Amino acid sequence: MRPDAVRLALDTELAAVRRRHAEPPRVLDVGGGSGMWAVPLAAAGCLVTVVDPSPNALATLQRRAAEAGVAEQVTAVQGDSDALSELVPAGGADLVLGHGVLEVVDDLAAALSQLAGAAAPGGAVSVLVANRYAALINRVLAGRLVDARQLLDDPEGQLPGDTLKRRFDVDTLRTALSAAGLDVELLQGYGVVSDLVPGAVLEGSPGTAEALAQLEVAAATQPPLRDVASRLHALARRP
């Protein structure tokens, strides 16, 4: 299993939810697609609602949930993040996931407002986004220097013909979350060092995977390592 500081943060948050009330944690996964996050969370005892525009992804989600024996704990809702307030109750989730969403929405402020509004007072919003500086470094290593300069200079960290509307750095992500009225409690990297280690190294040396997992979690919150991770993860709280 991939070293994962994000899951550790979510587990910690859900443990706090369980201490606050006896009911199963209510999780809303916006753009959750085929259930990469939703199914494990349901297996951990959460009630999960997944909102996604793709009927094919939601069909895969339902199939995976059934295979995992958690179909009754997962609700699939077809729709877009910009209509979230029309699809789910306001303030109904202990934890809202917006993983891989903010890079593709047309209106960033509106999307964050929708995510924040779906969280219960005191609830948390978890976002996972593409990192501008990681993308820049990858372009440099590939010899694509014009693209690297574009990523550095463009206010949104976007390239011509890009499928993403924006990439983030630590400051722009923190600012966007704060502007939505959320209190940022954790900002860490995802894929800080694990993406740099060849698979052959992990397969050929006993104990390497565990050592990498521990290093990944330790490096996740340490700048400047955090600041050049493949993606950035933030956990922010609705007051």
Protein Blocks (a to p, Z undefined) as FASTA:
>chain_A
ZZdfklmmmmmmmmmmmmmpmbdcddddehklnommmmmmmmnopacddddfblklmmmm
mmmmmmnopmmmpccdeddfklmmmmpcehkafbdcdehklmmmmblmlmmmmmmmmpcg
hiacddddddfklmmmmmmmnopaklmmmmmmpmnlpaehiabfbdcdfklmmmmmmmno
pacfbdcdehklmmmpcfklmmmpghklmmmmmmmmmmmmmcfklmmgfbdcdddddZZ
